[in-house]
């Protein structure tokens, strides 16, 4: 297992006015799966390239177990990457694809065969040694790519949106498989994704990366229910922000927020409820989405079924339960 420390990393490209990564610092614990979450262009893939040695930072350092790896050649760092596409060699069978890294190192053939067999069992594809990539489904190809990444026993596994091109059912299945394998092997892992649900399902911790900087890092449940600042809250799906005066706080200058699924939209008024008019009401199967215009702002709410279906123009009341309101830094 490996402790990874990213220390004040900065990376610039001539074609961009602002740094891709700007004084970026983050730690990944031994055996931890950390999800790096952010939109396209936020610097996620650049960070992986810096760790792998494909790119060099303009400033900062990268430590594995307390030692800098910047002077270590890429093929000796022990950091492997798995990409959105499997990139398997089409002319090699499954066994040859997985064992390729070991053959390059001169590992004896019997040892390679045994290791490939072990990994195929681990990824749930026993007995597929002789199949070619073209005979595999997309999900099976990604499982083989995962085994190929793990076969050299790396210090750090980096996954760059490896599931984004797969169908939903296959994607969910592979999420579970990757998480189970990562826990079983205890390998330190950085999982890059722009999918919030995927990050929450897989990660020990999530780090939100926006414009080259970390805006929040914590356990998934904490970031979901209590994001520390407005930017992180918006990224986590929060759209309703309130002033201290609106929630009855002693300090009226403070800012507060509430998740859409905790807001109640109802026909009856009650203490603390705000009157409004329904602008939109959409049935989503398991829940109903509302857009309600109040005198001060527009509220977006989400209520689990059974929930009332209000027509546009209906006069309603919006309630913000105090137990679900949390403070955010502007």
VOGU-3710 file (C-alpha; in Angstrom, 3 decimals, decimal comma):
1> xxxxxxxxxx> 0,000/0,000/0,000  1,098/3,537/-0,754  0,528/6,985/0,725  0,327/9,597/-2,035  0,894/13,295/-1,373  0,382/15,924/-4,071  2,111/19,102/-2,949  1,289/22,552/-4,360  1,174/21,311/-7,958  0,869/23,881/-10,726
11> xxxxxxxxxx> 0,598/23,066/-14,430  0,240/25,547/-17,276  -0,220/25,103/-21,017  0,732/27,794/-23,559  -2,743/27,732/-25,104  -4,493/28,557/-21,825  -4,340/31,826/-19,932  -5,036/30,236/-16,549  -3,219/27,231/-15,028  -4,858/23,842/-15,507
21> xxxxxxxxxx> -3,816/23,056/-11,941  -3,171/25,919/-9,539  -1,295/25,284/-6,271  -3,042/21,913/-6,029  -2,517/19,858/-2,845  -4,163/16,580/-1,873  -3,336/13,411/0,075  -4,521/9,885/-0,678  -4,209/7,407/2,170  -2,833/3,872/2,120
31> xxxxxxxxxx> -5,396/1,610/0,466  -7,891/4,448/0,004  -10,130/4,877/-3,023  -10,404/8,593/-3,633  -12,815/9,838/-6,299  -11,707/12,986/-8,087  -14,881/14,660/-9,262  -15,201/17,572/-11,625  -16,463/18,764/-15,027  -14,514/18,441/-18,271
41> xxxxxxxxxx> -11,522/20,756/-18,345  -11,193/21,003/-14,563  -7,736/19,367/-14,523  -8,578/15,779/-13,531  -6,814/13,975/-16,367  -3,861/16,379/-16,240  -3,317/15,427/-12,614  -3,158/11,729/-13,500  -0,650/12,471/-16,265  1,569/14,318/-13,792
51> xxxxxxxxxx> 1,510/11,386/-11,392  2,186/8,888/-14,178  5,084/10,964/-15,511  3,488/11,674/-18,885  3,626/15,381/-17,997  5,829/17,342/-15,591  4,504/20,007/-13,201  5,685/23,603/-13,475  5,827/23,750/-9,684  5,186/21,483/-6,718
61> xxxxxxxxxx> 6,032/17,886/-5,944  4,569/14,371/-5,848  5,461/11,982/-3,024  4,920/8,246/-2,704  5,411/7,210/0,928  7,217/10,443/1,696  9,640/10,350/-1,243  9,503/12,497/-4,364  8,931/10,591/-7,604  9,531/13,478/-10,002
71> xxxxxxxxxx> 13,010/12,197/-10,883  11,797/8,587/-11,228  11,185/7,418/-14,837  7,494/6,823/-15,619  7,916/3,065/-16,048  9,490/2,778/-12,595  6,983/4,816/-10,577  4,565/1,968/-9,977  1,571/4,099/-11,021  -0,680/2,534/-13,665
81> xxxxxxxxxx> -3,626/4,025/-15,550  -6,860/2,548/-16,837  -8,699/4,623/-19,427  -12,222/5,114/-20,785  -11,367/2,633/-23,550  -9,786/-0,731/-22,804  -7,032/-0,344/-25,448  -6,414/-4,095/-25,558  -4,068/-5,494/-28,210  -6,541/-6,936/-30,763
91> xxxxxxxxxx> -4,067/-9,522/-32,053  -3,371/-10,948/-28,566  -5,730/-13,150/-26,584  -6,900/-12,340/-23,043  -4,044/-14,201/-21,385  -1,458/-12,458/-23,539  -3,022/-9,032/-22,966  -3,083/-9,399/-19,189  0,378/-10,904/-18,977  2,026/-8,417/-21,330
101> xxxxxxxxxx> 3,584/-6,305/-18,551  5,038/-9,369/-16,848  6,519/-10,679/-20,107  8,249/-7,316/-20,633  9,811/-7,748/-17,192  11,030/-11,229/-18,081  8,795/-13,133/-15,667  8,780/-16,913/-16,413  5,824/-18,177/-18,489  4,456/-20,566/-15,788
111> xxxxxxxxxx> 4,351/-17,698/-13,287  2,560/-15,472/-15,817  -0,052/-18,149/-16,531  -0,715/-18,633/-12,821  -1,011/-14,894/-12,206  -3,317/-14,406/-15,193  -5,540/-17,247/-13,982  -5,705/-15,685/-10,501  -6,654/-12,286/-11,876  -9,286/-13,686/-14,246
121> xxxxxxxxxx> -10,951/-15,305/-11,262  -10,682/-12,026/-9,349  -12,356/-10,020/-12,144  -15,064/-12,644/-12,673  -13,884/-14,002/-16,055  -12,351/-17,413/-15,282  -11,564/-19,626/-18,258  -11,435/-16,817/-20,847  -7,671/-16,934/-21,376  -7,816/-17,813/-25,081
131> xxxxxxxxxx> -10,505/-15,384/-26,222  -9,595/-12,404/-28,376  -10,767/-8,872/-27,457  -13,207/-8,900/-30,371  -15,039/-11,808/-28,733  -15,638/-9,832/-25,524  -18,347/-7,342/-24,584  -17,420/-3,794/-23,610  -17,729/-4,595/-19,923  -15,600/-7,724/-20,285
141> xxxxxxxxxx> -12,927/-5,748/-22,133  -12,764/-3,248/-19,285  -12,430/-6,085/-16,761  -9,483/-7,438/-18,769  -7,966/-3,936/-18,888  -8,306/-3,773/-15,102  -6,548/-7,115/-14,712  -3,764/-5,930/-17,034  -3,318/-2,839/-14,862  -3,167/-4,902/-11,671
151> xxxxxxxxxx> -0,905/-7,709/-12,871  2,333/-5,843/-12,098  1,207/-5,156/-8,506  1,358/-1,344/-8,829  1,725/1,102/-5,954  -1,094/3,293/-7,283  -4,035/2,523/-9,562  -5,452/5,473/-11,510  -8,791/5,096/-13,266  -9,637/7,814/-15,798
161> xxxxxxxxxx> -13,413/7,592/-16,328  -13,158/3,878/-17,220  -16,921/3,250/-17,154  -18,326/6,291/-18,946  -18,844/4,549/-22,317  -20,697/1,536/-20,913  -24,418/0,851/-20,645  -26,007/1,614/-17,276  -26,453/-1,988/-16,116  -22,893/-2,934/-17,112
171> xxxxxxxxxx> -21,595/0,225/-15,505  -23,272/-0,502/-12,168  -21,979/-4,063/-12,242  -18,417/-2,900/-12,883  -18,640/-0,265/-10,149  -19,276/-3,052/-7,665  -16,539/-5,243/-9,159  -13,879/-2,521/-9,091  -14,750/-1,548/-5,529  -14,655/-5,156/-4,353
181> xxxxxxxxxx> -11,325/-5,852/-6,071  -9,806/-2,616/-4,768  -10,770/-3,479/-1,206  -9,562/-7,051/-1,514  -6,159/-5,991/-2,840  -5,873/-2,921/-0,626  -4,420/-0,889/-3,481  -4,356/2,904/-3,266  -6,637/4,212/-6,024  -7,576/7,528/-7,626
191> xxxxxxxxxx> -10,832/7,272/-9,574  -11,569/10,160/-11,931  -15,183/10,764/-12,911  -17,668/13,538/-13,663  -20,560/11,340/-12,444  -21,656/12,264/-8,910  -23,599/9,035/-8,335  -20,646/6,920/-9,416  -18,265/8,792/-7,126  -20,568/8,460/-4,117
201> xxxxxxxxxx> -21,095/4,740/-4,741  -17,407/3,887/-4,952  -15,280/6,308/-2,957  -13,950/6,369/0,579  -13,531/10,102/0,050  -14,464/12,493/-2,744  -12,510/15,548/-3,848  -14,323/18,161/-5,941  -12,026/19,821/-8,469  -13,096/23,040/-10,186
211> xxxxxxxxxx> -10,865/25,303/-12,274  -7,710/23,535/-11,146  -8,387/23,771/-7,413  -9,915/21,534/-4,759  -13,049/23,218/-3,422  -14,044/20,425/-1,021  -12,869/16,988/0,081  -14,609/14,637/2,514  -16,584/11,409/2,801  -19,356/11,120/0,170
221> xxxxxxxxxx> -22,188/11,283/2,707  -20,731/14,414/4,322  -20,291/16,247/1,026  -23,768/15,228/-0,092  -25,628/16,309/3,033  -23,355/19,103/4,309  -21,117/20,569/1,577  -18,897/23,227/3,186  -19,296/26,057/0,684  -21,641/27,399/-1,962
231> xxxxxxxxxx> -19,555/26,222/-4,930  -19,376/22,647/-3,607  -23,072/22,721/-2,711  -24,032/23,729/-6,253  -21,892/20,943/-7,666  -23,607/18,477/-5,313  -27,037/19,431/-6,670  -28,098/22,137/-4,215  -29,863/25,088/-5,821  -31,707/26,747/-2,921
241> xxxxxxxxxx> -29,711/29,175/-0,801  -31,175/31,209/2,037  -30,093/34,161/4,159  -29,927/34,080/7,927  -33,050/36,248/8,063  -35,016/33,706/6,018  -34,215/30,846/8,398  -34,489/32,867/11,607  -30,759/32,797/12,423  -29,284/35,254/14,923
251> xxxxxxxxxx> -26,652/36,354/12,407  -28,692/37,432/9,387  -25,603/37,866/7,204  -24,781/34,159/7,132  -25,713/31,950/4,183  -27,590/28,659/4,399  -28,683/25,948/1,986  -30,978/22,942/1,769  -31,028/19,938/-0,555  -33,970/19,769/-3,018
261> xxxxxxxxxx> -35,239/16,446/-1,617  -35,602/17,979/1,855  -37,829/20,867/0,727  -41,567/20,294/1,180  -44,150/21,657/-1,280  -47,679/21,582/0,128  -51,117/23,082/-0,282  -51,533/24,033/3,367  -49,719/26,883/5,047  -47,848/26,428/8,324
271> xxxxxxxxxx> -45,368/28,356/10,506  -42,209/29,116/8,533  -43,695/28,156/5,162  -43,266/30,543/2,226  -46,112/31,124/-0,264  -45,407/30,615/-3,940  -46,728/29,638/-7,340  -45,970/26,388/-9,161  -44,077/27,047/-12,390  -43,423/23,397/-13,246
281> xxxxxxxxxx> -44,214/19,947/-11,853  -42,616/16,839/-13,406  -43,385/13,226/-12,496  -40,131/11,193/-12,498  -41,492/7,828/-11,352  -39,889/7,522/-7,920  -40,200/11,240/-7,213  -41,763/14,509/-8,378  -39,736/17,590/-9,272  -41,185/21,030/-8,571
291> xxxxxxxxxx> -40,227/24,536/-9,588  -41,950/27,075/-7,370  -41,627/30,867/-7,673  -41,780/32,765/-4,377  -41,604/36,522/-3,902  -37,843/36,371/-3,279  -36,512/33,457/-5,353  -37,342/30,315/-7,321  -37,241/27,026/-5,429  -36,436/23,647/-6,980
301> xxxxxxxxxx> -37,714/20,765/-4,873  -37,837/16,985/-5,211  -40,329/14,888/-3,217  -40,455/11,087/-3,114  -43,669/9,351/-4,095  -46,399/9,487/-3,066  -46,278/13,225/-3,701  -48,913/15,672/-4,968  -48,962/16,700/-8,639  -49,717/20,428/-8,823
311> xxxxxxxxxx> -50,620/22,114/-12,125  -48,672/25,216/-13,210  -50,146/28,321/-11,607  -51,263/26,495/-8,451  -50,755/28,472/-5,247  -48,734/26,429/-2,746  -46,486/26,779/0,290  -42,818/25,848/0,488  -41,365/24,655/3,774  -37,687/24,372/4,681
321> xxxxxxxxxx> -37,384/21,930/7,621  -34,867/23,381/10,070  -33,152/20,031/10,671  -32,079/19,907/7,018  -30,874/23,504/6,661  -27,077/23,870/6,826  -24,664/26,774/6,751  -22,404/27,319/3,749  -19,478/29,639/3,183  -20,136/32,019/0,320
//
